[in-house]
Amino acid sequence: MTNLSGIIKSIQNIMREDHGVDGDAQRLSQLCWMLFLKIFDEKEQEREMLDPKYKSPIPENLRWRNWAADEEGITGDELMDFVNNKLFPTFKEFGYTASDNEAGFIVKSVFEDSFNYMKSGTQMRKVINKLNELNFNRKADKDQFGHIYEELLRGLQSAGNAGEFYTPRAITEFLVEMVNPKLGERVLDPACGTGGFLTSVIEHMRQNDVHTAEDEALIKQTVQGNELKSLPHMLCTTNMILHGINAPTNIRHNDSLARPIKDISPAERVDCIVANPPFGGTVKDGILANFPKGFHTKETADLFLVLFLKLLKPNGRAGIVLPDGSLTGDGVKMRIREKLLTDCNLHTIIRLPNSVFAPYATVATNLLFFQKGEPTKEVWYYEHRLPETQKAYSKTKPINIKEFEPIKEWWENREENDVAWKVSIKDIEARGWDLDIKNPNKQDEEIEHSSLELIGMLEDSLRESQEILLSLKSEL
């Protein structure tokens, strides 16, 4: 197996010697477009073998194989002149549309927001040669694609550029398996990042439903994603190509929150949503006007939840990641939860350990599964615990898909036990629609309280303190 981590570290070190690349963000951007061109060329080689009539939208002299693949190819000033004055201008000026040339349109969309930051053609040649050690037609290298972004993302996070999270593959696989999207159903991730959920959907459909070329074509038509940020969008596009979607025109570079939700027509609604919406951030000015006044909040996760409820068809189903903060709180947060519970059957909440998303965040998170069309009668909770041998998840010991086997076994034949419990909708409504409900069967010595209970205890304490102060004042 290729030493992927070693190759990525070598590339990062090479880029650090180039004075044109300033910081981890630019290093990531630089690597993205180079990775895209390499993978695009490898997939074109596959297509040419299968279809002798296939014609690349890229001019021959700009194809990766003709300027980058040769270890002794152009370098130095000649390479810089080629990249800056031929390759980039050509791709940015491509006039292709999705209807007349899908592959050309994808190249154009990737390079619209891309830049070459490197100044040294010698250093760029070294980076190119390291990339050529990877072969994404090999299954082992293809399966590791997500980890390329993960490796670079760690550096980006340590540089203080927050807001991006790599969803562990175990989470995407489990969530997709439980939602169980079928071939022909429209599946959407409105905040798709680098495409982890969508590639899990593709693999799930291929494993269970795909038998013909027509089936394969249907996947391309029905699996959709939106992504606001340029770098994740570029990587998602590349990831989809790597997973056999040669022209992923359904991966759109836009902001899912930027459109009034009242304008979403029934024809645009989808059968399934799988997503890890961004949380902890705030939306830009003007976005709130796209939502009903009762749901105005700058917490992105809560706004996405409102959007999901609108985007689902009747009987449509969803599996999403949400932080604890979206399960509790009053005002707008309470109204959003009430709408979720009255419009949908929120049948399952999987409570995850805090360290699942380490090192990017240590916020407590949950997996929510719901179906639109009938109100919730009861919510089942399942507390996913760390393996006995671990105190926390980490880079070297991330969450593993095998850990979800007990939940899968419990899923179809639910019984209450030390990690599973259910709560009636009447009890939830009495709590102010609060869903932050701790495990009542936990035998820990330390008593855990929900956020609503803690607020109540604080209010009681403040009231008692006020009474004491008033008493002392009257005595004086």
N, C-alpha and C positions, 0 to 999 in steps of 0.2 A: 504493500500500500504506500502511496506517495506520502512523504512527510510534509503534509499541508502546513502545519503550524510553522515548521522550519522555513518553508518557502515564503510564507507571508512575512515572517520576521526579517528574512533577508531582504525582501522588497522594501519593507519599511526602512531598514537601515540604509539601503541604497538611496531612497528618496530623501532621507535626512541629509545626505551629502550634496543635494541639489538645492542651490540657494533660491530657486524659484518657487519651491513648495514650502509654504508657510503653515506648519501645524498639521495636526491629525486630520482635521476636516478636509483640507486640500489633498492630503495624501489619499484619503478615502475616495474623493471625487476623481482624482487622477487614475486610481486603480480601476474604478468602476467602468469608465468608457473603454479602457484597454481590455478588461475582462469581457465586456460585451462583444467587442469585435472578434476576439479569439473564439468565444463560444459560438457566435453567429456563424463564423467561418466553418467551424467543426460541424455544426448542424447542416450547413449548406453542402458540405461534402457528403453527408448522409443522403440528403435530398437528391443530389446529382446521381448517386448510385441507384436510387429507386426510380427516378424520373429523368431520363436522358434529355428531355425537353426543357427541364428547369433552367431558367436564366436568372442569374443574380442581378439585383438592382444596383449593386455596387460595381463601379468600373473596375476592370481587371487590375489596373495598377494600384488600386486602393484596397484590394482584398488582402486580409491578414497574411494569407499564404504567400503573397507575392512581394511583401515588403518587410514582414516581421518574422516569418517562420524560420528563415535561414540565420543560424547563429552568427555567421560572418557577413550578414547583410549590412545595409546602409547604417551609418552611425555618425556621431559628431554633428557638425553644422549641416551636413547634407540631410540627416534625419530630421533635425529641427525645421529646416526649410520645407521638407516634404510634409510634415505633420501640420505646421502652422499655415502654410500657404497653398496646400493642395487638399489634404485630407479633410481638415475641419471646414474650410469654405465650401467644399463640395457637398458634404453631408448636411451642413446647415442650410444650404440653398436647394436641397432636394425638393422638387415640386410634387412629389407623390402624395396621393390621398389614400385613405383606407379602402376606397372602392376600386381604384385603378391599379394599385400595386401595394398589397398589404405589407410585404417584407420591406419595401422601400419606405413606406410610411413609418414603420417601426424604427428604422435607422434614423430617419429625420427626427422623430419624437425624442429619441434618446439623446441626440446631439444638440437639440435646441437649447438646452440649459447646461451643456458640458463645456469645459475649457481645458486647455493644455497648460498646466502650471509649470511644468519642468522646463528648465533653461539649458540643460546640458544634454546634448544628444548622446554622449558617451554613457551617462548615467541611465538615460532612457533605454538604450540598447541592453544594458545589464538587467533592467527590470523586465524587458520583453523576453530576454533569454530565460529568466527565472520562471516567467509565466508559461513558457513553452515546455517546462518540465511537467506541467499539468496536462492531462488528457481527459477532457470531459466526455469523451465517448466511452471511457472506462467507467463502469458502474461505481467503483469505489470512490473515484474522484467526484463523480456527479453527486453521490450521496453526501459528500462533505461540503457541497457548495454553500449551504447555509452557514457553515462554520467559518467560511471566509469572512462574511459580514460580521459574524459574532466576534471574531478575533479583532477586527478593526474597530468594531463598536466599543470594545472595552477601552481602547485608547482614546476614542472620542469622548467617552463618558468621563474618563479621568482628566480630560482636558477641560471639563466643566460644561460641555455642550450636551445638556440633558434633553430628554424628550423622546428618545428612541429606545425601544425595548425589544430584545430578541426573545420571542416566545419559544420556550423549549419545545423540541420536536415531540416529546412525550405528551405535552399538553395538546398540541394541535392534532396529533393522531387520535388521542382518546376522545377529544371533543367531537371531532368529525365522525368517528365511529358511532358515538351515541346519537348524534343528530341523524346519521345514516342518509345522506343525500343520494337520491337515485338518478340514474341516467335519464336525461330529459327534463329533470327539474332545474329551475334556474337558481343558482347558488351565488350569493354575493358576500364579499367582505368589503364594507364601505371604508375601511381604514387598513388596507391590506399590507402596508409595510413592504417587506421583501418577498411576500407571497407564501409564507409558511403554511397558513391555513389552506390556501388555494391549491398548493401542490399536494397537500394531504388529501384534499377532496378529489383531485385528479387520480391519485394513486388508489384511493378507496373505490372510485367508480371503475377504474380499470380492473381491479381485483375482483369486483363483484358483478359488473354489468356489461363490460365491453367485450364484444365478440367479433365485430366487423369494422371495416373502414368507415362505414356510415356511423357506427356508434362512436368511433373516435372523433369524427367530425362534429358530432353533436356535443361532445365535451367542450370543444372550442367555442361553440355558439352559446353555451349556457353557463359557463363558469366565468364570473365577472369580479372585477376589483377596482376600487378607486384609491388613489394615494395622493396626498397633498404635496409631500416633499420630493424634490427632484432626485436625490440620491437613492432613497428606498424605491421610488418608482422605477428608476433605471435598473436596479438590482432585481426587482420583481419581474420586470420584462425579461431580463436575462435568465432568471430562474425558470420562468415559464417556457422559454425557448429550450432550455436545458431539459425540461420535462416533456418535450415533444410537441409543444404548442408553437409551431414555427412562426406564426404571425399573430401574437397575442394582442389583437386590437381591442379586446374587451378589458384590458388593463388601462384604465384611464388616469391621466395626470390631472386630477382636479380635487377640489375640496367638497366632500360630501355634505358639509354643513352650510355651504354657500348658496343654497337654493331654497326658496320658501317651500316648506314641506306641504303646504296646501296645494302646490302645483304638481305634486306627485300623482300621476294618474293610475287607475287600476291596472292598466296594461304594463306599467313599469314595476309592479310589485313582484316579489320573488317568493319562491317556495322555501328557501333556507337561507339563513344568515349565520355565518361563523366568523367571529371577530374578537380581537383584543383591542378595543378602542383606546386611544391615548387618554391617559388620566394624569391628574396632577397639574395640568396646564390650564390656560385660559384662552378663550377664543378672541379673535381680532374684532375690531369695531365693525358694527353693521350686521354681524352674524345673528344676534339675538332677534333682530326684526324678522327673521325667517321662521320663527317659532311662535306659537300662541303665547300671549302675555303671561298666563299662569305658569309657564314652563321656562321663564327667562332665568338662566343661570350661566355663569361663565365657566363652570366645571365641564370640561369636554366630555368626560365619561357619561355624565347625566344627559347632556344634549344628544349624544349618540344613541343612548337608550330610547329617547323620545323618537328619534329618527327611525330606529329599528322597528318600533311599533307601527309606524306609518308605512314602512317599506314591505312588511310581511303581507302576503296574501291571507285571506281567511284560511285557517288550518295550517298556515305556514309555521315553521318551527325554527328555533334559534338555539345556538349554544355560544355563549359569550363569556369573556373574562371581565369581572368588575372588582374594583377595590372595596374594602370594607366601608369606606366613606360614602359610597352610593347606596349602601343598605340601611343607612340610618340618617338621622337629621330631620328637622321639621321644615315648614314652609314649602319652597319649591321642591325640595328633595322628597318630602312626604307626598306631594301631589303626583310626582312622577311615579313613585312606587305604587300609589293607589291606582293610577291608570294601568300600570303593568299588571297588577293583580286582578283588575276588573275586566280588562280587555283580553287577557291571556291566562292560560293555565300554567303558572310557574310551578312546575311539578318537582324540580330538583335543584338544590344548591349544594355544590361540593366545596367545602371550606378547605383551603390550601394552607400549608405552612408559610410563614412570613418569608422564608429564604428562597422560595421557588424562583424568583426573578433576580436573585443576587448574581452579580454585583451591581446591577443597574438600579435596583430598588429593593427595600425591605418592607414595603407596604404589604399588609395582609390582603390577599386576593381570594376571589371565589369564582367558580364556574357555575353559571346560571343556565338552566335549560327550560325553555317555555314554548308553548304552542298557542297561536293566536286563534280566537274565536269563541272560547268559553272561559268564564271567570274561574279563578283559582278556588278550590275547595280546601285543599291542604297542601303544605309544602313539606317535602322530605328533605332532610339535611343529612349529609354524610361528612364526617370529619376525616380528611385524609391526613394520616400521621406520618412523620418521618420514619424511615427504617430504624429499627432498634439500635443499629450500630452507628447511627449518625446523629449529631447534634444540630446540623444544619446542612442545606444543600450548598454546593460550591462549584467553582469552575471544574474541578477535577472529579467531583461527585454530584452531578446534576440529577434531577428527577428522572426516573427511568420508567418506560412504558409498562414494564412488568409490575410496577407498584400498583397499577390500576386494575389488575386482575381481580382482587377481592370486590372492587366496586362493580365490575362487569358482572360478576356472579350474583351479587346482591340486586342488581338493577331490575331484573325481570321477576324476582321473587322477594319483594321487600319486606323486611321485618326489622323491628327496632332492636338495637343491641347497644354495646358500649360506644360505638362510633356512628350510629345511625338513629335518627329520631324524626318524628313528624309533628307539625304544628298546624292546628286548624286555622282557617281564615278568620274565624271569630276571634281567636286569641290574637292573631296578627293585627286585626283591625282595632282591637282594644289597646294595643300597644302603639297606636298611631301609625299603623302600617310599617312599623319598624321590623326589618328583616335580619338585624344583627343579633341573632339568637344563638347563644353559646350552648354547648353540649350539656344537657341536664344530667347525662349519665356519667360524666367525667368524674373520676374518683380522686382527682388531685386534692391535696390538702388546701391549696390556695383556691379560694372561691373566685370565680370569674363572673363579671357582670357585663351586661350589654351597655352600649353607649347611652341608651335611654335610661337605664337603671342608674348609671353613674350620674347623669344629669339630675335625676330625681333626688339622689342622695346628696348631691351638692346643694340643691335648692333647700332641702330639709336642714342641712347644716347651716346655710346662710340665714334661714328663717329663725333657727334657734339662737344664732349669734345676735341677730337683730333684737330678739326678745330679751336677751340678757342685757344688751346695751340700753334698751329702753327702761328696763327695770333699774339698772344702776343710775340712769339719768334722773328717774323719778325720786330715787332715794336721796340723791344729792340736792 
